[in-house]
Amino acid sequence: MMITKNKSSQKFQTSVLSRKERTGIDRLYKRTGVKKVSFYYQYADGSSETLATAEVGNRQEIAEAERTAKRKALDINEGQIISGSVADMIERFKKDIAPTHYRDQSKDGLAVRQGAYDNLVRFFGKMSPASLKTVHGYQFLDARAKAGAPAKANKELSLLSTICHYAVRWGVIEANPFVGMMQNKTEKDVRTISRSQILRFYLWSLKQHQTFRNLGCAAMFTYLTGFRAAEVRPFHVSGLTADGVKVINAKRKKGEQEIVKVREWSTRLRVVVARAKQTHQVDRLYLFANRLGSPYSRSGWGSVWQDAMLAWVKSNDSAVDAKTLIDHPLYFSLLDVRPAAITTKLRQRSSDAYDFAAHANPSTTHKNYDRRKEKKAKATE
């Protein structure tokens, strides 16, 4: 009798812990068990298929599993290919490969890649990987170009090509159909700014409130060091040493050796750093921190930068507004400052110009950062 009672008790406990919920998607249900949360699809004939699972208590994993299951369920409801689809192939790469394939695992980096995944899934997601052809790649490039994103289309298709390389290794497809394709032609929008622009914005910012002073100091700091915007926004005060200002090169391919960039102290660099510290009422770990003491995210920086630029340009031209701001000749972004700094070094024919740029290949310095409109040289004799 005792054994029968215990078995009944165990069955009762299991039924209580395991519960079934609707998800808002037709025929897709969520079951929460003792250890796992399962999302399963119930077919009309009564059979079911588990589309995704996650560990109980892991909110992030549960949310990801729900997103995956809902996408699959919608595709099943539409009668499209789901098992082994391109969407599944992309999902596998995102989950299993991307975390170690890409060095940039920051919030911004993940968001950029997620946008690319979404665009690829919208176009290719319901196809079978085996049906992919080169012509589909060109159709994607054309469609994205017509939508006003020809350059992004090139990067997105390059991502899909990388995924296809792995798909060949997995045995999902025989060959990568997107190798050696002609990409969309794009006109590179290059903004050339002068030292005086940066200096004027910096001097103007010193008379403004804390946030704008912070940005002005960051702009001048970037010009003096030639550091990348991605190195300046999260610049840690531990990089301020007796030898100079130090930072680890933020742009390098995975597996490449870290390069420490050092800028020896100059009088102006010391002054700019001192003023940057003064913009905060208490000591901060990050030189250009936000009001909470944390480094700005890329989107957060972009928002306050636009506000500062609008206020500065308006002080010189009251007719400007938010819509016409970026086309104004005084406007620049932090990304425009590094090329201006490198151009100054090249114009001065500084012996350390290439170390200042810190590119692995000197041709990159000239191809992408040399903004000199006039190049002088002595006669041969």
PyMOL commands that set and color helices and strands:
alter all, ss='L'
color gray80, all
select helices_A, chain A and resi 2-17+59-77+86-101+107-124+129-131+134-146+150-170+195-205+210-225+229-232+237-239+267-278+298-316+325-327+334-347+353-357+362-369
alter helices_A, ss='H'
color red, helices_A
select strands_A, chain A and resi 19-22+28-32+36-42+48-55+244-248+260-264
alter strands_A, ss='S'
color yellow, strands_A
deselect
rebuild
show_as cartoon
